[in-house]
Structures are given as structure tokens and as C-alpha cells.
Amino acid sequence: METTWESVHVGGRKVGAVVRRRTPTQLRTLVCLEPVVDNVATVEHDGDVHHWSHLEFIGRDEVHAAERESSERLLVDGQHLTIPADTLPASATYLLLDAMLAGCGTEAEFHLLDDAHPDNAPRPAHFSVDNPREVTLPDGSRRELGAVTLYVEERAEAHFYFDSHEVIASEIEDATWVKEPSVEHALEGLDAGVAERVRTFLA
């Protein structure tokens, strides 16, 4: 199993952590923010994320499950829905972007399914590689990095910065996510409740 860690920063302050646990057929993503607001999204697939079969989202006060009955049929909390064949859960787009960069791709189109509201209609989206940018990281360092923008319904919703085909930082809404070398680095300086939640997830 491959595990990666990211720290989350808002306004120059570290406020949370993201942990991804990946096997050849599953991706589990924990997002945990101070003061201990967290969710876990689990996506199962056959080795190709386009062929995902199951999504489970667990928030503080809600649980949702989506079963892929066919390429264009989805069962969400007992409700049958029709979806575009290229629909991907939001958390699973991490795998799509990873594969795109590893293959030196410059574009990837899909429909985006909201993990927290899988009964909502998927929205058209695409990743597009931009010109390299000089990026200031939360530690104050500046780096020249490759850049990818996520467009949802033609609006830029997130930016991802990569070095040697690996994403090392992201800008999502008002937060910056930074890849960390270890769980200790990701949790350093965070609330004890966040650290406990992350360690429980990793156990």
C-alpha cells in the first residue's frame, strides 16, 4: 500500500492534513482540518480509475454510497441515476492527474461527481497543463514548477504544481496543499485532535 501526506495551509497558517492510502484497486482519502472537521472518501476500481465501481463518503454527520451499475448507471443511496460514461468521483481525479502527468499528457476531460453529494448531476470538467510558474510555497521558498489547472464548467477551480511529473502543491479554493515527506511533517504544529484522527486512519 502506498501512503502520501499533505499539509493544508490557509493565510500562511497550517490548518490540516490530507492522507491518501492507495492500492492497485482502491484509493482512500482522509481530509482533516482544525478543529477536527474530517471526511473520508473511498473509491474502488479495477486498476483503471475510469472503471471505478464504488464510492463511499463518510463525513461528520453523513454517509453516502454510490454503486456503479454500468458505465452510465449509478445507484446512490437507493436511487438510480443516469451519468456520463466518463464520470469520476472528485477524490479519484487525483489518480487521473497522476496518470496524466506520468504519461506526459497535457489534457484530460471527464465529468466530476461530488463525493459529498453523489446524487447531484456530474459536471463537465478537464485538466489542462499550463506554462510553468514561479510558485511561493507556505514555507516562503519559491520554485519554478509545472502547472495544471482544473476547470469545472469552464471555470478554473484549482491549480496543481508539479516537479518531475509529481504534484507537490495545490491551490484549492483559499487553501494551499503541500506534499510532505512523512506523517510527522504533515502533523507538525497541528491540533492534537487532528493528529489523533490521522493516526487512527493510518492504524
C-alpha positions as CSV (number, residue, x, y, z in Angstrom):
1,M,0.0,0.0,0.0
2,E,1.3,3.5,-0.9
3,T,0.6,6.3,1.5
4,T,1.1,10.0,0.9
5,W,0.7,13.0,3.1
6,E,-0.1,16.7,2.5
7,S,-0.4,19.7,4.9
8,V,-3.1,22.2,4.4
9,H,-2.4,26.0,4.8
10,V,-4.8,29.0,4.9
11,G,-3.5,32.5,5.2
12,G,0.0,31.2,5.9
13,R,-1.1,29.0,8.8
14,K,-1.2,25.2,8.8
15,V,-4.7,24.1,9.5
16,G,-5.0,20.5,8.5
17,A,-3.7,17.4,6.8
18,V,-4.6,15.1,3.9
19,V,-3.7,11.4,3.8
20,R,-4.1,9.2,0.8
21,R,-3.8,5.4,1.0
22,R,-3.6,3.7,-2.4
23,T,-3.6,0.1,-3.5
24,P,-3.8,-1.1,-7.2
25,T,-7.7,-1.1,-6.9
26,Q,-8.6,1.3,-4.1
27,L,-8.0,4.9,-3.0
28,R,-8.9,6.1,0.5
29,T,-8.6,9.8,1.2
30,L,-8.8,11.5,4.6
31,V,-9.1,15.3,4.8
32,C,-8.9,16.5,8.4
33,L,-8.9,20.2,9.3
34,E,-8.8,22.1,12.6
35,P,-10.9,21.9,14.8
36,V,-11.2,18.2,13.8
37,V,-13.6,18.5,10.8
38,D,-12.9,15.5,8.7
39,N,-14.2,13.2,5.9
40,V,-13.1,10.0,4.3
41,A,-13.7,9.1,0.7
42,T,-13.1,5.6,-0.6
43,V,-13.1,4.7,-4.3
44,E,-12.8,1.2,-5.7
45,H,-11.8,0.4,-9.3
46,D,-10.4,-2.4,-11.4
47,G,-7.0,-0.9,-11.8
48,D,-8.2,1.8,-14.2
49,V,-9.8,4.7,-12.3
50,H,-12.1,5.2,-15.3
51,H,-13.6,1.8,-14.4
52,W,-14.5,2.7,-10.8
53,S,-17.2,0.6,-9.2
54,H,-17.9,2.0,-5.7
55,L,-17.7,5.3,-3.9
56,E,-18.2,5.8,-0.1
57,F,-18.2,9.2,1.5
58,I,-18.2,9.5,5.3
59,G,-18.5,12.9,6.8
60,R,-19.1,14.0,10.4
61,D,-22.9,13.8,10.1
62,E,-23.4,12.0,6.8
63,V,-22.6,8.8,4.9
64,H,-23.2,8.3,1.2
65,A,-22.7,5.3,-1.0
66,A,-22.6,5.1,-4.8
67,E,-22.5,1.9,-6.8
68,R,-21.6,1.9,-10.5
69,E,-24.2,-0.4,-12.1
70,S,-22.9,0.2,-15.6
71,S,-20.8,2.9,-17.3
72,E,-23.8,5.2,-17.3
73,R,-25.9,3.9,-14.4
74,L,-25.3,4.8,-10.8
75,L,-27.1,3.7,-7.6
76,V,-26.9,6.4,-5.0
77,D,-28.4,5.8,-1.6
78,G,-31.1,3.6,-3.2
79,Q,-31.7,6.0,-6.1
80,H,-31.0,5.0,-9.7
81,L,-29.3,7.8,-11.7
82,T,-28.0,8.2,-15.3
83,I,-24.5,9.6,-15.6
84,P,-22.0,10.3,-18.4
85,A,-19.7,7.3,-19.0
86,D,-16.6,9.4,-18.2
87,T,-17.8,10.4,-14.7
88,L,-15.2,10.3,-11.9
89,P,-15.6,10.9,-8.2
90,A,-13.8,14.1,-7.1
91,S,-11.3,12.3,-4.9
92,A,-10.5,9.9,-7.7
93,T,-9.3,12.7,-10.0
94,Y,-6.0,12.5,-8.0
95,L,-5.4,9.2,-9.8
96,L,-6.3,10.7,-13.2
97,L,-4.0,13.6,-12.8
98,D,-1.2,11.4,-11.6
99,A,-1.6,9.1,-14.7
100,M,-1.8,12.2,-17.0
101,L,1.5,13.6,-15.7
102,A,3.3,10.3,-15.6
103,G,2.3,9.9,-19.3
104,C,3.4,13.5,-20.1
105,G,-0.2,14.2,-21.1
106,T,-1.5,17.8,-21.4
107,E,-5.3,17.4,-21.3
108,A,-7.8,15.1,-19.6
109,E,-11.6,15.5,-19.9
110,F,-14.2,13.9,-17.6
111,H,-17.4,14.7,-15.6
112,L,-16.9,15.5,-12.0
113,L,-19.0,13.7,-9.3
114,D,-19.3,15.5,-5.9
115,D,-18.2,12.9,-3.3
116,A,-20.3,14.5,-0.6
117,H,-23.4,14.9,-2.9
118,P,-23.2,12.0,-5.4
119,D,-26.9,12.4,-6.2
120,N,-26.1,15.7,-7.9
121,A,-25.6,15.7,-11.6
122,P,-21.9,15.3,-12.6
123,R,-20.4,18.5,-14.1
124,P,-18.1,18.7,-17.2
125,A,-14.5,19.2,-16.2
126,H,-11.0,18.9,-17.6
127,F,-7.4,19.2,-16.5
128,S,-5.2,21.4,-18.7
129,V,-1.4,21.8,-18.5
130,D,-0.3,25.5,-18.3
131,N,3.0,27.2,-18.8
132,P,5.4,26.7,-15.8
133,R,5.0,29.2,-13.0
134,E,7.1,30.6,-10.1
135,V,5.3,29.4,-7.0
136,T,5.7,30.6,-3.5
137,L,5.2,27.8,-1.0
138,P,3.9,28.2,2.6
139,D,7.5,28.0,3.9
140,G,8.4,31.1,1.9
141,S,10.5,29.2,-0.7
142,R,10.0,30.0,-4.4
143,R,10.2,27.3,-7.1
144,E,9.7,27.2,-10.8
145,L,7.1,24.4,-11.3
146,G,4.9,22.9,-14.0
147,A,1.3,23.9,-13.6
148,V,-2.1,22.3,-14.3
149,T,-5.5,23.9,-13.9
150,L,-8.7,22.1,-13.1
151,Y,-11.6,23.6,-15.0
152,V,-15.2,22.7,-13.9
153,E,-17.9,24.0,-16.2
154,E,-15.1,26.1,-17.8
155,R,-14.3,27.9,-14.6
156,A,-10.9,27.4,-13.0
157,E,-11.4,25.8,-9.7
158,A,-8.0,24.5,-8.6
159,H,-4.3,24.7,-9.6
160,F,-1.7,22.0,-9.2
161,Y,2.0,22.4,-9.4
162,F,4.4,19.6,-10.2
163,D,8.1,18.8,-10.4
164,S,9.3,15.7,-12.4
165,H,5.7,14.7,-13.1
166,E,4.7,14.6,-9.4
167,V,2.3,17.1,-7.8
168,I,4.0,18.8,-4.9
169,A,1.5,21.7,-4.2
170,S,-2.1,22.6,-5.0
171,E,-4.3,25.7,-4.6
172,I,-7.9,24.7,-3.9
173,E,-10.3,27.5,-3.0
174,D,-8.5,29.6,-0.4
175,A,-6.1,26.8,0.8
176,T,-2.7,25.6,-0.3
177,W,-2.0,21.8,0.0
178,V,1.7,20.8,0.1
179,K,3.1,17.3,-0.2
180,E,5.0,16.3,2.9
181,P,7.8,13.6,3.2
182,S,6.2,12.0,6.3
183,V,3.2,12.0,8.6
184,E,5.3,13.7,11.2
185,H,6.0,16.7,8.9
186,A,2.3,16.8,7.9
187,L,1.1,16.9,11.5
188,E,3.8,19.2,13.0
189,G,2.1,22.1,14.7
190,L,-1.4,20.9,14.2
191,D,-4.1,20.4,16.9
192,A,-3.8,17.2,18.9
193,G,-7.3,16.2,17.8
194,V,-6.3,16.3,14.1
195,A,-3.1,14.3,14.8
196,E,-5.1,11.7,16.7
197,R,-7.7,11.4,13.8
198,V,-4.9,11.0,11.2
199,R,-3.1,8.3,13.3
200,T,-6.4,6.4,13.7
201,F,-6.9,6.5,10.0
202,L,-3.4,5.1,9.4
203,A,-3.7,2.4,12.1
